[in-house]
Amino acid sequence: MYAPVLAVAQDVRWGRNYEGYGQDPALVAELGTALFKGLQGDDLSDPLSMLATPKHFLGDGGTSWGSSSTLDYKLDQGDTRLTEAALREVHLAPYLPSIKAGALSIMVSFSSWNGAKLHGHKTLLTDVLKGELGFEGFLVSDWGGIYQLGEDRYAAVVRSIHAGVDMNMVPFEFAQFIEDLTRAVGNGDIPLARVDDAVRRILRAKFALGLFERPFPEARWETQVGGAAHRGLARQAVQQSLVLLKNENAALPLTKDTARILVAGNGADNIGLQAGGWTVTWQGKPGPTTIGTTILAGIRAVAGGGTEVLYSAKADFPAGTVLADVGIVFLSEKPYAEGLGDRADLALSPDAEALIRRMNGQARKTVVVMLFGRPRLITDLLALADGWVAAWLPGSEGQGVADVLFGEAPFSGKLPVAWPASGDQVPRGASAVPPLFAAGFGLST
């Protein structure tokens, strides 16, 4: 499993912001280590254990805007410009607990440190990680990452393996890679001892997993995947992740005796929008991309039997509709992943403001629920609604959002990153002016 992501994201404009655990190294370490241990269990040979792969080593969350040379990316795969002391304090720290817990696989980052690509960085990969920190597992490259070392692919293979990469992810160039590696060993450019070291590290993980005795999963476990227990846990995770940013006029939680609730916004009834990128496909997409429950379906299921729930994506409800008790506006963004999700402007479109104002004319109270993978700029819109909720990308179990809106579960989530008041406050530390909401903020109900 290529997880956990131990990136300490310092710029919410990054397209991978939602993959990590926040801006604080201690928080990333705590939650990342929890997932690491959950994946591996107490015994890697257990049929239900998975080999965890902390990633991306090292500094992927600290790249500078405009430093990426990949396609039209701006932050992703860019350059982290820090002193070694700062690199260790912020970006290396979350890896230490997983290494201590016995990590046997770590993925190398596409990014660079002070101009030097990590896939060719012998000091960090071999001297620090394998030597100083005693990492005994194997280093796997990111997707074609070794070939970012230069146009000469033979030279890239030689350099990456000397640097410490043990397993190369080259999905489309594997035949060429094998040919180049074989030739490099024959030429003496890669010592056979280095190949033996890489193979030994890979075999160590395979033996620990019991792959030679049990190379394939047992069919009897298949029915559990996506079953009721898994979806129940996912729904619980949704409940605990919602962050309440504003709650005036007792807007939340909603009461089950509410006569009429108006719901607007494309994200209210769209699995793809509430799930985001990395959902079945790389970038994700709107629509019924996977099995699950939309938030609108969840609202209808949780609301009381006497509650009328009306939905219009654009809040174009029938003329003459009686003023509703509550209107809920769902703001969403097009799914994205990695560098294609790097975004310079965090402002919302004028359509978002228009949607909220349209709802205000039809409901006594308005609640805005945001389905974003990162904070967006809402400072000028905050006064337009009684309640504001960051629901992030809740995934397939939209009913978890409805549970919290109706008080079936409390609001308990806290912001893992500071919510900027303006674009001048990104990246982190760019401004001394306090953010709109500080990291750790979250109202309770």
Phi, psi and omega in degrees: 000124180277071180196157008274158173274114183259023177295134175259089189291123180254359182216110185289355175285349182294135181291348178256011183308319185286350180280340185261194186245002176134190187264352185256124182303323181294319179293316179299318179297315183296309184284324178295319178293325178298316178293320178305310181292326178294322179291316186276336181067194181277342184212116182298337181281353176298136182303336182260006176274153178230148176282116178281153179225087175304141183204164357251124187277110017207143174089015184298337181272001184242018184291154181270144180299132178081007184266356181276140178256008185265121177046231178250027176293155180242323180243316184298135180067022182270203187249127177266114186254090184218159170290163178297323180298317179291321178301316180292315184295318186267310192260333178277328186309317182296341181281335188301315179297323180292321177296318179296329180279000175101032178303134179244003178207132175222138179264138180278147183275146171297334191286177180241162171238115183049046174091351182254121181299137182296328181295347177240017189263088183298325181299311182283319185284315185260306185294313183277303187291307183279327182273287184300316185269351175071028178292122185255000180274196180251150176261125178254139178287162168279177188303104180064018186298330182295333184279001172276000180280349179156168183288335180279103187290327177298313180297325180294320178298312181300313184293317183295320181288322174297325182291332179132001178289128184257325181233128184254126177270095181231072189303324185256349183240024187297323180295317179295321179298314180299319179296314181295319180296314180299318180293321181295322177292317179297326180279350183082009179284335174235117180296142177300331179297327178290322176296316179300320179298315180296314181297320180299318181294319179293316180295326178303317179291319182295320178294319179299325180281346183073029185291335180282330176276330186218079186288341183232151176296153178279137184300333185293342179276347187299323183293341180283332185293121182075013180281185185300320182294317180294317181290328176295320178292320178297319179297320177296320178298320177298313181305320186276351184263343181295137179243123179271115184263329180210140179208090179248158179057032178052042182294324181230148359285159176288149178263148185283354176261014176298129185290314184217134177235126175262137180235133181222163179105135182301326184292345182293331187227050186209105181302317183298321180288326181279346180264325178079199182290172182058032177246101183069307175250165185304302183274351186069173178195158177295159175105187183282067185287338181206169179285139179170194182238124176289161180295323178299316178298322178295319178298315180295328180285324184273329181300154179294159183299336180267006182266129176267123179248116179250139181235134172213121184306321183258012182061031176266076181277157184306138178301139180088000177299133180297141180309125182279158177292316184222142171238132179245123179252124178258119176258131183225171177228155179299135180302148181205164176210151175051217187294334178292346177263357175301131188224121181288319187254118181267003180292151175276158180286158176302334180298328181296313178297318180298321181295318179295316181296323179296320179292323181301331180281356184234358181220147180290324178231145179235134177240133178252127177245123184259125177252078184234151175273003181195164175297143172240164185280115183234008186307314183284348182256349189303323183286349185282346182226153181283327181229142176229131183230131171266108180259357178056226177242089189290345177085210191285337188259074182296340180294337176298327176293315180297322179305316184283321179301326181263006176080010175294335174220149184280157167287123182222354183288152178234150181293127177277348178222158175291141179264109187293146176276335180207168179294343179289348184262010174239141001288179180303133180089000182288338183219146177274353179288135181301145178290172176297316175222131182282156173302136183096352180284147176173122178284157180244157173228000000 
